[in-house]
Amino acid sequence: MAKSSSLNVRVVEGRALPAKDVSGSSDPYCIVKVDDEVVARTATVWRSLSPFWGEEYTVHLPLDFHHLAFYVLDEDTVGHDDVIGKISLSREAIAADPRGIDSWINLSRVDPDAEVQGEICLAVRMVEDARGCCLHCHVLKARDLAPRDISGTSDPFARVFWGSQSSETSTIKKTRFPHWDEVLELREVPGAPSSLRVELWDWDMVGKNDFLGMVEFPPKVLQQNPPNGWFRLLPFPRAEEDSGGNLGALRLKVRLVEDRVLPSEYYQPLVQLLMESVLGLPEEDDASPLAVLELTSGDCRQDLATKLVKLFLGQGLAGPFLDYLTRREVARTTDPNTLFRSNSLASKSMEQFMKLVGMPYLHEVLKPVVNRVFEEKKYMELDPCKMDLGRTRRISFKGTPSEEHVREASLGLLTGYLGPIVDAIVGSVGRCPLAVRLAFKRLRQRVEERFPQAEHKDVKYLAISGFLFLRFFAPAILTPKLFDLREQHADPQTSRSLLLLAKAVQSIGNLGQQLGQGKELWMAPLHPFLLQSISRVRDFLDQLVDVDGEEEAGGPARALVPSSVTVREGYLLKRKEEPASLATRFAFKKRYFWLSGEMLSYSKSPECQIRSSTPVSYIRAVERVDEGAFQLPHVMQVVTQDNAGTLHTTYLQCKNVNELNQWLSALRKASAPNPDKLASCHPGAFRSARWTCCLQADRSAAGCSRTHFAVTLGDWSDPLDPDAETQMVYRQLLLGRDQLRMKFLEDSNMDSSPEADSGEGSSTTEGACPDALARQREAAARLLEVLADLDRAHEEFQQQEQGKVAPSLRRP
């Protein structure tokens, strides 16, 4: 049995931020931290006091995380970035509501005394002697302390208080990982029992010392269970300062998902029911697990759709699963204009299926043109209300600046980008994944059966283009960063260009049905090109579904991405193993890296055929490196172990914090199955005969910081995890259990009563065929029995954790 914990975080937008620049504006971005680890950085929104980010992250976490923090900063080209404010959310506050947090939250000032991190290792003994009670506080060491000095380190010392007595350790210079190994003795004074408080401070030669954190133990703990081990440092207790909105606010969506995942065999009955349900008649099915999930998914419909798609992909039944939901959705739709327009479970499942299976295809089709738009930074505008006529001089030096000049130039630029986009899409039939083509083939078949009339001849095209163009291609063009097409959000000018291109692609996906309608009549100059493209798109959709086969090729999937496929690649700076005399900066050489599930390889350039490779199975740790180790930011280390058992460390520098997080996450996920992972490592480097982090002179000294293998970012290439996916489905089914019982089993009791025999009374299943009703009641009873078995298994494992009973396995 395992426990899982993940945070779903969406940094939506900010408002009323203070101006930090002389221009009267700011260039805000957010940093997201879990405890002491930076897990994400949003893009910078230039020149805005009400920025919109809309960035989402799924962070897989260790179970013992404590708080989540959002820092808003103003990016400066010269000097340090200005801190605007922060929001700190405790684990308890996030977990208080299962639906999570979705609200505007005011920013608070950043108080240095509250910015504490790290842990301290203590061993406390209470000793009685002839002189009375004596407290021995063995201050061993600390780790991951906050950097207070400009060098990125601190000069920490510990101060111990017991009643009116106090004592201090020595000061250890330039380290965030001090080793004291000092025993401080304090004598009890007459009076009431006192608490023990240990404070850590950063010693400063000039000015006052900086607070690093504290721990406190009440008298009862000292007497009954004296502290012995690692303890998390806390800030001084104080009321939270409310800025009253003077620093602005952020709109955040945060949800904590924690669960106990049972061994695989406990989920087999539920998996079997799910697989059986997609092979039945969906139109008459109201008691299957999927029918229940349609009614209960609510706020978590997108997460549920992702889990279901991955679960059925793993069983090789993604096609029948999508077909089942499609048939139910089509059967209850009377107006073809509303087909798949809502965020139903069917729509979300198809959308997530395309992202999970079709993301490499999307990148292949759109990335070249999207990169051109970012690199060329051309000014394009068709809306006269938004035109900046001052830019006309850059476009043309002939005649007087006019709207017509801007419109004509913009039209030429837009068609210059749209042409390659449409060409790439309509020419991509052979590159579209077979699973996606088969899913669209079934979708078209169901729509044609439901709406065979001549006046609905376009519905079969619109059903497919609604997913492919409106939910896949157009959103990716509008926000490339959210689809991993770019590392940064667009600046305002490029963002406007992308919006115009996305609107055009959306109009093509709608087959021109709304051209000339609505408020955007200024798009009219583009209509001839759009209408010309629509016939090509129809032919493309016909070719897309012209494919043989009923099931996905290859049978059940074991992973969304085969282990031999590259999941991440790009240039990194690699440090030589043992640079003898080169300066630190020259010891890093630019190399091109590839990561797959099997190998981490690199060469001098992408075209170079000579590669050096390390099996992923050799990796024992993947961790950040302190900036002070090489006086360089964004450095990570990959610790490997060869067949002889010798550890080797490779240092790699990334361009920015987001690239660092993505490589850390990809390497940790690729090496997750490896045995013998390291529990600790050195976040510094061994230089000048000592570790830069903890100052130990022994190169083989045990690591001074914990490793963070559990901290990863979720993305479309995450490996399949059928047990965790089925566990979420089980939790969601519990929400519909009472409704299912009332609808079928209690109706069954009513039907067998004398009133039912005489035709009196009512039933929610009135009008159903008796045989079909009997089958649905039997299916409902089976589902309720499976849920009850899982309930008992969870209860037994919980009791086992408490040492009460051993779990029993009830097999189907």
C-alpha positions in Angstrom: 0.0 0.0 0.0 1.2 3.5 -0.8 0.0 7.0 0.0 -0.1 9.7 -2.7 -0.2 13.5 -2.4 -0.4 16.1 -5.1 -1.3 19.8 -5.4 -3.3 21.2 -8.3 -2.3 24.9 -8.5 -3.6 27.5 -10.9 -2.2 31.0 -10.7 -5.0 32.9 -12.4 -4.4 36.6 -12.2 -3.5 39.6 -10.1 -5.2 43.0 -9.4 -4.3 46.3 -8.0 -0.6 45.6 -7.7 1.6 48.5 -6.6 3.8 50.2 -9.3 7.5 49.4 -8.8 8.9 51.1 -11.9 9.4 54.8 -12.7 6.9 54.3 -15.6 4.1 53.9 -13.0 3.7 50.2 -13.8 5.3 46.9 -12.9 6.5 43.7 -14.6 5.1 41.1 -12.3 5.7 37.3 -12.1 5.0 34.7 -9.4 7.3 32.1 -7.7 5.5 29.1 -6.3 7.3 27.4 -3.4 6.4 24.2 -1.5 8.2 24.4 1.9 11.7 25.4 0.8 11.6 24.2 -2.8 10.8 26.4 -5.7 8.5 24.3 -7.9 7.4 26.8 -10.5 7.8 30.4 -11.9 5.2 32.0 -14.0 6.0 34.1 -17.0 6.6 37.8 -16.6 3.6 40.0 -17.6 5.2 43.2 -18.9 3.9 46.6 -17.9 0.8 45.5 -16.0 -0.7 46.1 -12.6 -3.5 43.6 -13.3 -1.6 40.7 -14.8 -3.2 37.5 -16.2 -1.2 34.4 -16.0 -3.6 31.5 -16.2 -0.8 29.0 -15.5 -1.6 25.5 -14.1 0.7 23.1 -12.3 0.3 19.7 -10.8 2.9 19.1 -8.2 3.5 15.6 -6.8 4.6 15.9 -3.2 5.9 14.0 -0.2 3.2 13.4 2.4 4.9 15.6 5.1 4.9 19.0 3.3 3.8 21.9 5.4 2.9 25.0 3.4 2.6 26.5 0.0 3.7 30.0 -0.7 3.3 32.4 -3.7 5.7 35.3 -4.0 5.0 38.2 -6.4 8.0 40.0 -7.7 8.7 42.8 -10.2 11.3 41.9 -12.8 14.1 44.4 -13.3 16.6 44.4 -16.1 19.3 45.9 -13.8 19.7 44.9 -10.2 17.7 42.6 -8.0 14.0 42.1 -8.7 11.7 43.9 -6.3 9.5 41.8 -3.9 5.9 43.0 -4.0 4.3 40.6 -1.5 3.4 37.0 -0.7 0.6 34.6 0.1 1.3 31.7 2.4 -1.2 28.8 2.7 -0.7 26.1 5.3 -1.4 22.4 4.5 -4.3 22.5 6.9 -5.9 25.5 5.3 -5.7 23.9 1.8 -7.0 20.5 3.0 -9.9 22.1 5.0 -12.2 22.0 2.0 -12.0 18.9 -0.3 -12.9 21.3 -3.2 -9.9 23.3 -2.4 -9.4 27.1 -2.5 -10.7 29.3 -5.3 -10.7 32.9 -4.4 -9.0 36.3 -4.4 -6.4 36.6 -1.6 -4.7 39.8 -0.5 -0.9 39.9 -0.6 1.0 40.3 2.6 4.3 42.0 3.2 7.4 39.8 3.3 8.7 39.8 6.8 12.3 38.6 7.0 11.8 37.1 10.4 8.9 35.0 9.1 11.0 33.7 6.1 12.4 30.7 7.9 13.2 27.3 6.5 15.1 24.2 7.4 15.5 21.8 10.3 17.6 21.4 13.4 18.8 18.1 14.9 18.6 17.9 18.7 19.0 15.4 21.5 17.7 16.5 24.9 18.1 14.7 28.2 16.8 15.6 31.7 19.4 14.7 34.4 18.9 14.6 38.1 21.9 15.1 40.3 22.7 16.3 43.8 22.2 19.9 42.8 18.8 19.3 41.2 17.5 19.0 37.7 19.8 19.7 34.8 18.9 19.9 31.1 21.4 18.7 28.6 20.6 20.0 25.1 22.8 18.4 22.5 22.8 20.7 19.5 24.1 18.4 16.7 23.5 20.2 13.3 21.0 22.0 11.1 20.2 21.8 7.4 18.6 23.9 4.6 18.7 27.1 6.6 17.6 30.3 4.9 20.5 32.3 3.3 20.8 35.7 5.0 24.1 36.9 3.6 24.8 38.3 0.1 27.0 35.3 -0.6 23.9 33.0 -0.4 25.0 31.5 2.9 24.6 32.3 6.6 26.8 32.4 9.8 24.5 30.4 12.1 24.7 29.9 15.8 22.1 28.4 18.2 20.8 30.1 21.4 19.0 27.9 24.0 16.5 29.2 26.6 15.1 27.2 29.6 13.3 29.4 32.1 15.6 32.3 32.9 18.7 30.4 31.8 20.3 30.6 28.4 23.3 29.5 26.5 24.8 29.7 23.0 26.8 27.5 20.6 29.7 28.7 18.6 29.2 30.4 15.3 30.0 28.5 12.1 30.8 30.8 9.2 29.5 30.7 5.6 27.2 27.6 5.7 23.5 26.7 5.6 24.3 23.3 6.9 26.2 23.8 10.2 27.6 21.0 12.3 28.0 22.0 16.0 27.9 18.8 18.0 27.9 20.8 21.2 26.1 20.0 24.5 24.7 23.0 26.4 23.8 22.5 30.1 21.1 24.6 31.8 20.1 24.3 35.5 16.5 24.4 36.6 15.6 27.4 38.8 12.9 27.2 41.4 9.4 27.9 40.2 6.9 26.5 37.6 8.3 24.1 34.9 9.6 26.0 31.9 9.5 25.3 28.2 12.7 24.7 26.2 13.2 27.1 23.3 16.0 26.8 20.7 16.6 29.7 18.4 18.9 29.9 15.4 20.5 33.2 14.4 22.7 34.5 11.6 25.7 36.4 13.1 26.4 39.7 11.5 29.5 41.8 12.2 27.7 45.0 11.4 24.1 45.6 12.5 21.7 43.2 14.3 21.8 39.4 13.8 19.2 37.9 11.5 16.6 35.4 12.8 16.8 31.9 11.2 14.0 30.1 13.0 13.1 28.4 16.3 11.6 25.3 17.9 9.9 25.1 21.3 9.0 22.2 23.6 6.6 22.4 26.5 7.5 21.1 30.0 5.3 18.0 29.6 7.2 16.9 26.5 10.5 17.4 28.2 9.5 15.2 31.1 7.7 12.4 29.2 9.3 12.3 25.8 12.5 14.4 25.5 13.1 15.6 22.0 15.5 13.5 19.9 15.8 13.9 16.1 15.1 16.4 13.4 12.7 19.3 14.0 11.3 21.8 11.6 12.2 25.4 12.3 9.3 27.9 12.8 9.0 31.7 12.8 8.3 33.7 15.9 4.6 33.5 16.8 2.9 36.7 15.7 -0.4 37.7 14.2 -0.5 37.7 10.4 -0.1 41.2 9.1 -3.0 42.2 6.8 -2.0 44.7 4.2 -5.6 45.6 3.6 -5.2 45.1 -0.1 -2.6 47.8 -0.4 -0.2 45.3 -2.0 -2.9 44.0 -4.4 -4.3 40.5 -4.6 -4.0 37.2 -6.4 -6.8 35.0 -7.7 -5.7 31.4 -6.9 -7.1 27.9 -7.3 -5.5 25.3 -5.1 -6.6 21.8 -4.3 -4.8 19.1 -2.3 -5.4 15.5 -3.4 -4.3 13.0 -0.8 -5.2 9.3 -0.8 -4.3 5.8 0.2 -3.6 3.6 -2.8 -4.2 -0.1 -2.1 -2.4 -3.0 -3.7 -3.5 -3.8 -7.3 -5.5 -6.9 -6.5 -8.0 -4.9 -4.5 -8.9 -2.8 -7.5 -9.4 -5.6 -10.0 -13.2 -6.0 -9.4 -13.8 -2.3 -10.1 -11.5 -2.3 -13.1 -13.4 -5.3 -14.4 -16.7 -3.5 -14.0 -15.4 -0.4 -15.8 -14.1 -2.4 -18.7 -17.4 -4.4 -19.0 -19.4 -1.2 -19.0 -17.9 0.2 -22.2 -18.9 -3.0 -24.0 -22.6 -2.7 -23.2 -25.5 -0.6 -24.6 -24.7 2.9 -23.3 -28.1 4.3 -24.2 -29.9 2.0 -21.8 -27.2 2.0 -19.1 -27.8 4.1 -15.9 -26.2 1.8 -13.3 -22.7 1.3 -14.7 -19.8 3.0 -13.0 -19.3 5.4 -16.0 -23.0 6.4 -15.9 -22.7 7.2 -12.2 -19.5 9.2 -12.8 -21.2 11.3 -15.4 -23.6 12.6 -12.8 -21.1 13.1 -10.0 -17.9 14.4 -11.6 -18.8 18.1 -11.1 -15.9 20.4 -10.2 -13.2 17.7 -10.8 -14.5 16.6 -14.2 -11.2 17.4 -16.0 -9.1 15.5 -13.5 -11.5 12.6 -13.6 -11.5 12.5 -17.4 -7.7 12.4 -17.4 -7.6 9.5 -14.9 -10.2 7.6 -16.9 -8.5 8.1 -20.2 -5.2 6.9 -18.8 -6.9 3.9 -17.1 -8.5 2.8 -20.3 -5.4 3.5 -22.3 -3.5 1.1 -20.0 -6.2 -1.6 -20.7 -6.1 -1.0 -24.5 -9.8 0.2 -24.4 -9.5 3.9 -24.8 -11.4 3.7 -28.1 -14.4 1.8 -26.7 -14.4 4.1 -23.7 -14.7 7.3 -25.8 -17.2 5.6 -28.0 -19.4 4.7 -25.0 -19.4 8.3 -23.7 -20.0 9.6 -27.3 -23.0 7.4 -27.8 -24.6 8.6 -24.5 -23.9 12.2 -25.3 -25.3 11.9 -28.8 -28.4 10.0 -27.7 -29.5 12.8 -25.3 -28.7 15.7 -27.8 -31.7 17.0 -29.7 -30.2 20.1 -31.2 -27.0 19.3 -33.3 -25.8 22.9 -32.7 -25.2 22.1 -29.1 -23.4 18.8 -29.6 -20.3 18.5 -27.5 -20.4 22.2 -26.7 -20.7 21.7 -22.9 -18.0 20.5 -20.6 -19.5 17.1 -20.2 -17.5 14.0 -19.2 -17.6 13.0 -22.9 -16.2 16.3 -24.1 -13.5 16.5 -21.4 -12.5 12.9 -22.0 -12.0 13.4 -25.7 -10.1 16.7 -25.0 -7.8 15.0 -22.5 -7.3 12.0 -24.8 -6.0 14.3 -27.5 -3.6 16.0 -25.1 -2.3 12.7 -23.7 -1.9 10.9 -27.1 -1.6 13.8 -29.5 0.8 16.2 -27.9 3.8 15.2 -30.0 1.6 15.5 -33.1 0.5 19.0 -32.0 4.2 20.1 -31.5 5.1 18.7 -35.0 2.3 20.6 -36.7 2.3 24.0 -34.9 5.7 24.6 -33.4 7.5 25.9 -36.5 5.0 28.6 -37.2 4.5 29.5 -33.5 8.3 29.9 -33.2 8.3 32.3 -36.2 5.6 34.5 -34.7 7.6 34.8 -31.4 10.9 35.4 -33.2 9.7 37.9 -35.9 7.6 40.0 -33.6 5.6 41.6 -36.4 2.9 44.1 -35.6 -0.5 42.8 -36.8 -4.0 44.4 -36.1 -7.3 44.4 -38.0 -9.5 46.0 -35.3 -9.5 49.8 -35.9 -10.3 50.3 -32.2 -7.0 48.7 -31.3 -4.7 50.0 -34.1 -1.6 51.9 -33.1 -1.1 54.2 -36.1 2.3 55.2 -34.8 3.6 51.9 -35.9 2.6 52.6 -39.5 5.9 54.4 -40.1 7.8 51.2 -39.4 5.6 49.3 -41.8 5.6 51.8 -44.7 7.3 55.1 -45.3 5.0 56.1 -48.2 2.1 58.4 -47.7 0.3 59.5 -44.7 -0.2 56.9 -41.9 -3.7 55.4 -42.1 -5.8 52.6 -40.9 -5.8 51.2 -44.4 -2.0 50.9 -44.5 -2.0 49.0 -41.2 -4.9 46.8 -42.3 -3.3 45.8 -45.6 0.1 45.1 -44.0 -1.5 43.1 -41.2 -3.7 41.1 -43.6 -0.6 40.1 -45.6 1.3 39.1 -42.4 -1.7 37.1 -41.0 -2.2 35.2 -44.2 1.5 34.7 -44.3 1.3 32.8 -41.0 -2.1 31.2 -41.5 -1.1 29.7 -44.8 1.7 27.5 -43.3 -0.6 26.6 -40.4 -3.4 25.4 -42.6 -0.9 23.6 -44.9 0.7 21.9 -41.9 -2.7 20.8 -40.5 -4.2 19.5 -43.8 -0.9 17.7 -44.7 -0.7 16.0 -41.3 -3.0 13.1 -41.9 -0.2 10.5 -41.9 1.3 12.0 -38.7 -1.9 12.0 -36.7 -1.7 9.1 -34.1 -3.8 6.1 -35.2 -5.6 6.1 -31.9 -6.9 9.6 -32.5 -8.0 8.8 -36.0 -9.9 5.8 -34.9 -11.6 7.8 -32.1 -12.7 10.4 -34.7 -13.9 7.7 -37.1 -16.2 6.3 -34.4 -17.3 9.8 -33.4 -18.3 10.6 -37.0 -20.2 7.3 -37.3 -22.3 8.0 -34.2 -23.1 11.5 -35.3 -24.2 10.4 -38.8 -26.4 7.8 -37.2 -28.1 10.3 -34.9 -28.4 13.2 -37.5 -28.8 11.6 -40.9 -30.9 14.5 -42.4 -29.5 16.4 -45.3 -29.8 19.7 -43.5 -27.4 18.3 -40.9 -24.7 17.2 -43.3 -22.1 19.5 -41.7 -22.6 18.1 -38.2 -20.3 15.1 -38.9 -17.5 17.6 -39.7 -18.2 20.0 -36.9 -18.2 17.3 -34.3 -14.6 16.4 -35.2 -13.3 19.9 -35.9 -14.9 21.1 -32.7 -12.4 18.9 -30.8 -9.4 19.2 -33.1 -9.6 22.9 -34.0 -11.6 24.5 -31.2 -10.2 22.5 -28.3 -6.7 21.6 -29.5 -5.1 23.7 -32.2 -6.7 27.1 -31.4 -6.0 27.0 -27.7 -2.4 25.9 -28.4 -1.9 28.9 -30.7 -3.5 31.3 -28.2 -1.4 30.1 -25.2 1.6 28.2 -26.5 3.3 28.0 -23.1 0.4 25.9 -21.6 0.9 23.3 -24.4 4.7 23.3 -24.0 5.2 25.0 -27.3 7.2 27.8 -25.7 8.9 28.3 -22.4 7.6 31.8 -21.8 4.3 33.6 -22.3 4.2 36.1 -25.2 4.7 39.8 -24.7 1.5 41.9 -25.3 2.2 42.5 -29.0 2.9 38.8 -29.8 0.0 37.8 -27.6 -2.3 39.9 -29.8 -0.9 38.4 -32.9 -1.5 34.9 -31.5 -5.1 35.9 -30.6 -5.8 36.9 -34.2 -4.4 33.7 -35.5 -6.3 31.6 -33.0 -9.6 33.4 -33.9 -8.9 32.6 -37.6 -8.2 28.9 -36.9 -11.3 28.8 -34.8 -13.4 30.2 -37.7 -11.9 27.6 -40.0 -12.8 24.9 -37.4 -16.4 26.2 -37.4 -16.5 25.8 -41.2 -17.2 29.5 -41.6 -20.7 29.2 -40.1 -20.4 32.4 -38.0 -18.4 34.5 -40.5 -19.9 38.0 -40.8 -21.9 37.6 -37.6 -21.4 39.0 -34.2 -19.3 41.9 -33.1 -16.0 41.2 -34.9 -16.9 42.4 -38.4 -13.4 43.9 -38.6 -12.3 40.3 -39.4 -14.0 40.6 -42.8 -10.8 41.2 -44.8 -9.6 37.8 -43.7 -12.9 36.0 -44.8 -11.8 35.2 -48.4 -8.8 33.3 -47.1 -10.8 31.5 -44.4 -13.5 30.4 -46.9 -10.9 29.2 -49.3 -9.4 27.1 -46.4 -12.7 25.5 -45.4 -13.0 23.2 -48.4 -9.4 22.0 -47.7 -10.3 21.3 -44.1 -13.3 19.2 -45.1 -11.1 17.1 -47.3 -8.6 16.8 -44.5 -11.3 15.6 -42.1 -12.6 13.0 -44.6 -9.0 11.7 -45.0 -8.5 11.7 -41.3 -11.3 9.2 -40.6 -10.5 7.1 -43.7 -8.6 4.5 -41.7 -9.0 0.8 -41.2 -9.0 -1.0 -37.8 -11.3 -1.2 -34.8 -8.8 -1.1 -32.0 -5.6 0.8 -31.2 -2.6 -0.8 -32.7 -0.3 -2.5 -30.2 -2.9 -3.6 -27.6 -2.8 -2.3 -24.0 -0.4 0.5 -23.3 2.2 0.3 -20.6 3.1 4.0 -20.8 2.0 7.0 -22.7 5.6 7.4 -24.0 7.7 4.3 -24.7 10.9 4.1 -22.7 13.0 4.5 -25.9 11.3 7.8 -26.9 13.0 11.1 -25.9 10.9 12.9 -23.3 13.1 15.9 -22.9 16.0 17.4 -24.9 17.9 20.6 -25.2 21.2 22.4 -24.5 22.6 22.4 -21.0 25.9 23.5 -19.5 27.8 20.4 -18.2 30.7 20.7 -15.8 33.8 18.6 -16.4 34.3 15.9 -13.9 37.5 17.2 -12.3 38.7 20.5 -13.9 42.3 20.9 -12.8 43.0 24.5 -13.3 40.1 26.1 -15.2 38.1 28.8 -13.5 34.6 27.6 -12.5 32.8 29.3 -15.3 35.1 27.8 -17.9 34.7 24.4 -16.5 31.1 24.3 -17.8 30.8 23.3 -21.5 27.7 23.6 -23.6 26.3 20.2 -24.6 23.1 18.9 -26.1 21.2 16.4 -23.9 18.6 13.8 -24.6 16.5 12.0 -21.9 14.5 8.9 -22.5 13.2 6.2 -20.1 16.4 4.3 -20.8 19.3 6.7 -21.3 20.6 10.2 -20.5 22.8 11.1 -23.4 24.7 14.1 -24.6 26.9 15.3 -27.5 28.4 18.6 -28.7 25.4 19.3 -30.9 22.1 17.8 -32.0 23.6 16.7 -35.3 26.7 15.0 -33.7 26.7 11.2 -34.0 29.1 10.6 -31.2 27.2 10.5 -27.9 28.1 9.8 -24.3 25.3 7.9 -22.5 24.4 7.0 -18.9 21.7 4.4 -18.3 18.8 5.9 -16.3 18.9 2.9 -14.1 22.2 4.2 -12.7 20.7 7.4 -11.3 20.5 7.5 -7.5 19.7 11.2 -6.9 18.7 14.3 -8.9 18.9 17.5 -6.8 19.4 21.3 -7.0 22.8 22.8 -6.2 23.3 25.9 -4.1 24.1 28.9 -6.1 27.2 29.5 -3.9 28.8 26.2 -4.9 29.9 27.6 -8.3 28.6 31.1 -8.0 26.1 30.2 -10.8 22.3 30.0 -10.7 20.0 27.1 -11.9 22.5 24.3 -11.4 21.4 20.7 -10.6 23.4 17.5 -9.9 22.8 14.0 -11.2 24.3 11.4 -8.9 24.9 8.0 -10.6 26.3 4.7 -9.3 28.3 2.4 -11.7 28.4 -1.4 -11.6 31.4 -1.2 -9.2 29.3 0.7 -6.7 31.2 4.0 -7.1 29.2 7.2 -7.0 29.7 9.9 -9.7 28.2 13.4 -9.8 27.5 15.4 -12.9 26.6 19.1 -12.6 24.3 20.7 -15.2 23.3 24.3 -15.5 20.0 25.3 -17.0 18.9 28.7 -18.5 16.3 29.6 -16.0 14.3 28.2 -13.0 11.5 26.8 -15.1 13.9 24.8 -17.3 15.6 23.6 -14.1 12.3 22.4 -12.6 11.4 20.6 -15.9 14.7 18.7 -16.1 14.6 17.9 -12.4 11.0 16.6 -12.7 11.8 14.6 -15.9 14.9 13.0 -14.5 13.2 12.1 -11.2 10.2 10.5 -13.0 12.4 8.6 -15.4 14.5 7.2 -12.5 11.6 6.7 -10.1 11.6 2.8 -10.3 15.3 2.7 -9.5 16.3 0.9 -6.3 18.8 2.2 -3.7 18.0 5.9 -4.2 20.0 8.1 -1.9 18.1 9.5 1.1 20.6 12.5 1.4 23.1 14.3 -0.7 25.3 17.4 -0.7 23.6 20.5 -2.2 27.1 22.0 -2.7 30.3 20.8 -4.4 33.6 19.4 -3.1 36.0 22.2 -3.8 39.2 23.3 -2.1 39.3 20.1 -0.1 35.9 20.6 1.5 32.2 20.6 0.7 30.9 24.1 0.1 27.6 23.3 1.8 28.5 21.8 5.1 32.2 22.5 5.2 33.1 18.9 5.8 36.6 17.9 4.7 35.8 14.3 4.0 34.7 13.8 0.4 32.8 10.6 1.3 30.9 12.3 4.2 27.2 11.5 4.3 24.9 14.0 2.6 23.9 17.0 4.7 20.5 17.6 3.0 17.5 15.4 2.2 16.8 14.4 -1.3 13.5 15.3 -3.0 12.6 12.4 -5.3 8.9 12.8 -4.4 8.7 16.4 -5.8 7.8 16.3 -9.5 5.7 18.3 -11.9 2.8 16.5 -13.5 2.5 16.7 -17.3 1.0 14.8 -20.3 4.0 12.4 -20.4 3.5 11.1 -16.8 3.7 7.3 -16.7 0.4 5.4 -16.3 -0.5 4.5 -12.7 -3.6 2.3 -12.9 -3.9 1.8 -9.1 -3.9 5.6 -8.4 -6.2 6.2 -11.3 -8.7 3.5 -10.1 -8.5 4.9 -6.5 -9.7 8.3 -7.7 -12.5 6.7 -9.7 -13.5 4.8 -6.5 -13.6 8.0 -4.5 -15.7 9.7 -7.1 -18.1 6.8 -7.2 -18.7 7.1 -3.5 -20.4 10.5 -4.2 -23.1 8.8 -6.3 -23.6 5.7 -4.1 -26.6 6.9 -2.2 -28.3 8.1 -5.4 -27.6 4.8 -7.1 -29.0 2.8 -4.2 -32.2 4.9 -4.0 -32.8 4.7 -7.8 -32.5 1.0 -8.3 -32.4 -1.0 -5.1 -35.1 0.9 -3.2 -37.2 1.0 -6.4 -36.9 -2.8 -6.4 -38.4 -3.0 -2.9 -41.2 -0.7 -4.0 -41.9 -2.7 -7.1 -42.3 -5.9 -5.0 -44.8 -4.3 -2.7 -48.6 -4.8 -3.0 -49.1 -1.2 -4.1 -46.7 -1.8 -7.0 -48.6 -5.0 -8.0 -51.8 -3.0 -8.0 -50.3 -0.3 -10.2 -50.1 2.3 -7.4 -47.1 4.1 -6.2 -44.3 5.7 -8.3 -40.9 4.6 -9.5 -38.0 6.6 -10.9 -37.5 3.9 -13.5 -41.1 4.0 -14.8 -41.4 3.0 -18.4 -38.2 0.9 -18.5 -38.3 -2.5 -20.1 -38.6 -5.1 -17.3 -35.6 -7.1 -18.6 -33.4 -4.0 -19.0 -34.5 -2.8 -15.5 -33.6 -6.1 -14.0 -30.2 -6.0 -15.6 -29.6 -2.5 -14.3 -30.6 -3.5 -10.8 -28.2 -6.4 -11.0 -25.4 -4.1 -12.2 -26.2 -1.6 -9.4 -26.0 -4.3 -6.8 -22.6 -5.5 -8.2 -21.2 -2.0 -8.2 -22.4 -1.3 -4.6 -20.8 -4.6 -3.5 -17.5 -3.7 -5.1 -17.5 -0.3 -3.4 -18.3 -1.9 -0.1 -15.4 -4.3 -0.4 -13.1 -1.3 -1.1 -14.5 0.5 1.9 -13.6 -2.5 4.1 -10.1 -2.8 2.6 -9.4 0.9 3.4 -10.7 0.5 6.9 -8.6 -2.6 7.5 -5.4 -1.0 6.2 -6.1 2.0 8.3 -6.5 -0.2 11.4 -3.3 -2.1 10.4 -1.4 1.2 10.3 -2.6 1.7 13.9 -1.4 -1.8 14.8 -4.9 -3.2 15.4 -5.6 -5.9 12.7 -4.0 -7.5 9.6 -5.9 -6.8 6.3 -7.8 -9.6 4.6 -8.2 -9.8 0.9 -11.7 -10.5 -0.4 -11.3 -11.7 -4.0 -14.2 -11.5 -6.6 
